[in-house]
Amino acid sequence: MTGYLARIGGDIRRDAPEPSRGFAEALTAGGDVTVIAELKRSSPSQGAIAPDADIAGTAVAYEHGGAACLSVLCAERDFGGSLEHLREARRRVSIPALAKDFTVFPEQVARQRLAGADAEEVERALALDARVVGVNARHLETLEVDTARQRELLGMLPPGVVRVAESGIGSRGDVEAARNAGADAVLVGTALMRDPGLLSDLVGVPRG
């Protein structure tokens, strides 16, 4: 156990994170499709998006603009993210935060929780009875966006799961289309990083 704790860079018994803020609950509160606003400075498909973005300031603007949750890129390669970005953002807001990363080791989940994550990505989510399942419109190998396939998959998820449409959201019409396909929430990254003011157009779409 000692070796494991050393690898995660801290003692989770000593540096235990504060209780999570209720990610799933935040996504289903109220009667509108909720928005997860993403913080990322770059991406493999778009290159530099907002390389000098103020992480904490943008997080505050997202909360004030009506975002239900944050998604914070923690992957350094291609995305310019870090766990420190998660810490910075979560310290300044009261809404839950998702740690967005390529999670392959248990130690990463421990690091993300210590940094303040309220949710982490999980493979085979339905098999693990996950309460929240995100369906990404972007093919991770070709980087192409296929919203038709995304909406098809959203419609296949059981009604008891909180369904999130990820990627391909850049307008109120996109939110409405995702809602019509069964989405309870949408995750918006690139479009918001380029134009944070867009958030006012994305919030307030009634659920079906």
C-alpha positions as CSV (number, residue, x, y, z in Angstrom):
1,M,0.0,0.0,0.0
2,T,2.8,2.4,0.8
3,G,4.3,2.0,-2.7
4,Y,0.9,2.7,-4.3
5,L,0.4,5.9,-2.3
6,A,3.9,7.0,-3.2
7,R,3.1,6.6,-6.9
8,I,0.0,8.8,-6.7
9,G,2.1,11.6,-5.3
10,G,0.4,12.0,-1.9
11,D,-1.3,10.2,0.9
12,I,-5.0,10.0,0.1
13,R,-5.6,9.2,3.8
14,R,-3.9,12.5,4.8
15,D,-4.9,14.6,1.8
16,A,-8.4,13.2,1.3
17,P,-10.4,15.3,-1.1
18,E,-13.5,17.1,0.0
19,P,-16.8,15.3,-0.7
20,S,-17.9,15.3,-4.4
21,R,-20.4,17.9,-5.4
22,G,-22.9,15.7,-7.1
23,F,-22.2,15.6,-10.8
24,A,-25.2,13.5,-11.8
25,E,-27.5,15.6,-9.6
26,A,-26.3,18.8,-11.2
27,L,-27.0,17.5,-14.7
28,T,-30.6,16.5,-13.9
29,A,-31.5,19.6,-11.8
30,G,-34.3,21.7,-13.2
31,G,-36.2,21.2,-16.4
32,D,-33.7,22.3,-19.0
33,V,-31.0,20.4,-20.9
34,T,-27.9,21.2,-18.9
35,V,-24.5,22.3,-20.2
36,I,-21.1,20.9,-19.2
37,A,-18.7,23.7,-20.2
38,E,-15.2,22.4,-21.1
39,L,-11.9,24.1,-20.4
40,K,-9.2,23.2,-22.9
41,R,-6.5,25.2,-24.6
42,S,-5.9,23.0,-27.6
43,S,-7.0,19.7,-29.2
44,P,-5.6,17.2,-31.7
45,S,-8.3,18.1,-34.2
46,Q,-8.2,21.9,-33.9
47,G,-4.7,22.6,-32.7
48,A,-4.4,25.8,-30.5
49,I,-7.8,26.9,-29.5
50,A,-7.2,29.4,-26.7
51,P,-3.6,28.7,-25.7
52,D,-3.4,31.7,-23.3
53,A,-6.9,31.2,-21.7
54,D,-7.2,32.1,-18.0
55,I,-8.4,28.8,-16.6
56,A,-9.8,30.1,-13.3
57,G,-11.4,33.2,-14.9
58,T,-13.0,31.1,-17.7
59,A,-14.3,28.7,-15.1
60,V,-16.0,31.5,-13.2
61,A,-17.4,33.0,-16.4
62,Y,-18.9,29.5,-17.2
63,E,-20.5,29.2,-13.8
64,H,-22.0,32.7,-14.0
65,G,-23.2,32.0,-17.5
66,G,-25.3,29.1,-16.4
67,A,-23.1,26.0,-16.9
68,A,-24.2,23.1,-14.7
69,C,-20.8,21.5,-14.5
70,L,-17.2,21.9,-15.8
71,S,-15.1,19.5,-17.8
72,V,-11.4,20.2,-17.3
73,L,-8.8,18.8,-19.7
74,C,-6.0,17.2,-17.6
75,A,-4.1,15.6,-20.5
76,E,-0.9,17.6,-21.3
77,R,-0.2,16.1,-24.7
78,D,-2.2,17.6,-27.5
79,F,-4.6,19.4,-25.1
80,G,-2.3,21.6,-23.0
81,G,-4.1,20.5,-19.9
82,S,-3.0,19.5,-16.4
83,L,-4.3,18.6,-13.0
84,E,-3.3,22.1,-11.8
85,H,-6.0,23.4,-14.2
86,L,-8.5,21.2,-12.5
87,R,-7.4,22.5,-9.1
88,E,-7.5,26.2,-10.3
89,A,-10.9,25.9,-11.8
90,R,-12.6,24.0,-8.9
91,R,-11.2,26.3,-6.3
92,R,-13.0,29.2,-7.9
93,V,-16.4,27.7,-8.6
94,S,-19.1,25.8,-6.7
95,I,-20.3,23.6,-9.6
96,P,-19.0,20.0,-10.1
97,A,-16.0,19.3,-12.3
98,L,-15.2,16.4,-14.6
99,A,-11.6,15.3,-15.0
100,K,-11.1,14.8,-18.7
101,D,-8.1,12.6,-19.5
102,F,-7.0,9.4,-21.0
103,T,-7.4,7.3,-17.9
104,V,-5.7,3.9,-18.0
105,F,-4.2,3.5,-14.5
106,P,-6.0,3.4,-11.1
107,E,-3.4,5.9,-9.9
108,Q,-4.8,8.5,-12.3
109,V,-8.2,8.3,-10.7
110,A,-6.7,8.9,-7.3
111,R,-4.8,11.9,-8.5
112,Q,-7.9,13.3,-10.2
113,R,-9.9,13.0,-7.0
114,L,-7.1,14.6,-5.0
115,A,-7.2,17.5,-7.5
116,G,-10.9,17.9,-7.0
117,A,-12.6,15.8,-9.7
118,D,-16.3,15.1,-9.1
119,A,-16.5,12.6,-12.0
120,E,-14.1,10.5,-14.1
121,E,-14.4,8.7,-17.4
122,V,-15.2,5.0,-17.1
123,E,-14.9,2.3,-19.8
124,R,-17.8,-0.1,-20.3
125,A,-20.0,2.4,-18.4
126,L,-23.3,0.6,-18.7
127,A,-21.7,-2.7,-17.6
128,L,-20.5,-0.9,-14.5
129,D,-24.0,0.6,-13.9
130,A,-22.7,4.1,-14.4
131,R,-25.3,6.9,-13.6
132,V,-23.9,9.2,-16.3
133,V,-22.9,8.2,-19.8
134,G,-21.3,10.5,-22.3
135,V,-21.6,9.7,-26.1
136,N,-18.8,11.4,-28.0
137,A,-19.6,12.5,-31.6
138,R,-15.9,12.5,-32.5
139,H,-14.3,9.3,-33.8
140,L,-11.1,9.1,-31.7
141,E,-9.0,7.6,-34.5
142,T,-10.1,9.7,-37.5
143,L,-11.2,12.8,-35.4
144,E,-14.2,13.2,-37.6
145,V,-17.5,14.2,-36.1
146,D,-20.6,12.1,-36.7
147,T,-23.5,13.6,-34.9
148,A,-26.0,11.2,-36.6
149,R,-24.3,8.2,-35.0
150,Q,-24.0,10.0,-31.7
151,R,-27.8,10.7,-31.6
152,E,-28.5,7.1,-32.6
153,L,-26.5,5.8,-29.7
154,L,-28.1,8.3,-27.3
155,G,-31.4,6.9,-28.2
156,M,-30.2,3.4,-27.3
157,L,-29.2,4.2,-23.7
158,P,-31.6,3.2,-21.0
159,P,-33.9,5.9,-19.6
160,G,-32.4,5.6,-16.1
161,V,-29.0,6.8,-17.2
162,V,-28.1,10.5,-17.5
163,R,-27.3,10.9,-21.2
164,V,-24.7,13.4,-22.3
165,A,-24.0,14.4,-25.9
166,E,-20.3,15.3,-26.2
167,S,-18.7,17.1,-29.2
168,G,-20.4,18.6,-32.2
169,I,-22.3,21.2,-30.2
170,G,-21.9,24.7,-31.4
171,S,-25.4,26.3,-31.4
172,R,-28.8,26.2,-29.7
173,G,-30.1,24.1,-32.6
174,D,-27.4,21.5,-31.8
175,V,-28.6,21.4,-28.2
176,E,-32.2,21.0,-29.4
177,A,-31.2,18.2,-31.8
178,A,-29.3,16.4,-29.0
179,R,-32.3,16.9,-26.7
180,N,-34.6,15.4,-29.3
181,A,-32.3,12.3,-29.5
182,G,-32.6,11.8,-25.7
183,A,-29.8,13.8,-24.3
184,D,-30.2,15.2,-20.8
185,A,-27.1,17.3,-21.0
186,V,-24.5,18.5,-23.5
187,L,-20.7,18.9,-23.2
188,V,-19.3,21.9,-25.2
189,G,-15.6,22.6,-25.5
190,T,-14.1,24.1,-28.6
191,A,-17.0,26.4,-29.4
192,L,-17.1,27.9,-25.9
193,M,-13.4,28.3,-25.6
194,R,-13.5,30.3,-28.8
195,D,-16.6,32.3,-27.8
196,P,-17.5,32.1,-24.1
197,G,-20.5,34.3,-24.8
198,L,-22.0,31.5,-26.8
199,L,-23.0,29.9,-23.4
200,S,-26.0,32.3,-23.2
201,D,-27.5,30.7,-26.3
202,L,-26.9,27.1,-25.2
203,V,-28.6,27.2,-21.8
204,G,-32.3,27.3,-21.2
205,V,-33.4,24.6,-23.7
206,P,-36.3,22.7,-22.1
207,R,-36.0,19.0,-21.8
208,G,-38.4,17.0,-24.0
